[in-house]
């Protein structure tokens, strides 16, 4: 039996309202979908301030 029903009740249970841990994405995947460029730009903007 799949535990599908629990995800539809996420907000009803206090312990389920905590945000999920973000998934780690490998650098190669970030480069392929353009995320790495955005992260690089963000890092440069933070260091210049």
C-alpha positions as protocol buffer text, in pm:
chain_id: "A"
residue {
  index: 1
  type: UNK
  ca { x: 0 y: 0 z: 0 }
}
residue {
  index: 2
  type: UNK
  ca { x: 143 y: 336 z: -98 }
}
residue {
  index: 3
  type: UNK
  ca { x: 178 y: 608 z: 162 }
}
residue {
  index: 4
  type: UNK
  ca { x: 21 y: 857 z: -75 }
}
residue {
  index: 5
  type: UNK
  ca { x: -250 y: 978 z: 163 }
}
residue {
  index: 6
  type: UNK
  ca { x: 0 y: 1119 z: 412 }
}
residue {
  index: 7
  type: UNK
  ca { x: 123 y: 1383 z: 166 }
}
residue {
  index: 8
  type: UNK
  ca { x: -224 y: 1525 z: 108 }
}
residue {
  index: 9
  type: UNK
  ca { x: -252 y: 1578 z: 485 }
}
residue {
  index: 10
  type: UNK
  ca { x: 83 y: 1759 z: 515 }
}
residue {
  index: 11
  type: UNK
  ca { x: -60 y: 2085 z: 654 }
}
residue {
  index: 12
  type: UNK
  ca { x: -295 y: 1917 z: 899 }
}
residue {
  index: 13
  type: UNK
  ca { x: -17 y: 1763 z: 1103 }
}
residue {
  index: 14
  type: UNK
  ca { x: 222 y: 1986 z: 1288 }
}
residue {
  index: 15
  type: UNK
  ca { x: 526 y: 1770 z: 1222 }
}
residue {
  index: 16
  type: UNK
  ca { x: 451 y: 1773 z: 850 }
}
residue {
  index: 17
  type: UNK
  ca { x: 438 y: 2153 z: 820 }
}
residue {
  index: 18
  type: UNK
  ca { x: 815 y: 2183 z: 856 }
}
residue {
  index: 19
  type: UNK
  ca { x: 975 y: 2241 z: 517 }
}
residue {
  index: 20
  type: UNK
  ca { x: 1132 y: 1946 z: 347 }
}
residue {
  index: 21
  type: UNK
  ca { x: 1507 y: 1926 z: 311 }
}
residue {
  index: 22
  type: UNK
  ca { x: 1619 y: 2061 z: -24 }
}
residue {
  index: 23
  type: UNK
  ca { x: 1750 y: 1809 z: -271 }
}
residue {
  index: 24
  type: UNK
  ca { x: 2119 y: 1827 z: -356 }
}
residue {
  index: 25
  type: UNK
  ca { x: 2186 y: 1886 z: -723 }
}
residue {
  index: 26
  type: UNK
  ca { x: 2518 y: 1792 z: -876 }
}
residue {
  index: 27
  type: UNK
  ca { x: 2717 y: 2070 z: -1039 }
}
residue {
  index: 28
  type: UNK
  ca { x: 2687 y: 1914 z: -1385 }
}
residue {
  index: 29
  type: UNK
  ca { x: 2308 y: 1917 z: -1358 }
}
residue {
  index: 30
  type: UNK
  ca { x: 2308 y: 2278 z: -1239 }
}
residue {
  index: 31
  type: UNK
  ca { x: 2524 y: 2379 z: -1534 }
}
residue {
  index: 32
  type: UNK
  ca { x: 2298 y: 2197 z: -1778 }
}
residue {
  index: 33
  type: UNK
  ca { x: 1979 y: 2370 z: -1665 }
}
residue {
  index: 34
  type: UNK
  ca { x: 2140 y: 2712 z: -1612 }
}
residue {
  index: 35
  type: UNK
  ca { x: 2125 y: 2721 z: -1234 }
}
residue {
  index: 36
  type: UNK
  ca { x: 2500 y: 2743 z: -1189 }
}
residue {
  index: 37
  type: UNK
  ca { x: 2518 y: 3069 z: -1385 }
}
residue {
  index: 38
  type: UNK
  ca { x: 2257 y: 3220 z: -1156 }
}
residue {
  index: 39
  type: UNK
  ca { x: 2440 y: 3100 z: -844 }
}
residue {
  index: 40
  type: UNK
  ca { x: 2765 y: 3245 z: -976 }
}
residue {
  index: 41
  type: UNK
  ca { x: 2601 y: 3581 z: -1042 }
}
residue {
  index: 42
  type: UNK
  ca { x: 2453 y: 3580 z: -694 }
}
residue {
  index: 43
  type: UNK
  ca { x: 2790 y: 3501 z: -537 }
}
residue {
  index: 44
  type: UNK
  ca { x: 2957 y: 3787 z: -725 }
}
residue {
  index: 45
  type: UNK
  ca { x: 2682 y: 4029 z: -618 }
}
residue {
  index: 46
  type: UNK
  ca { x: 2724 y: 3928 z: -252 }
}
residue {
  index: 47
  type: UNK
  ca { x: 3101 y: 3969 z: -254 }
}
residue {
  index: 48
  type: UNK
  ca { x: 3082 y: 4315 z: -415 }
}
residue {
  index: 49
  type: UNK
  ca { x: 2860 y: 4451 z: -138 }
}
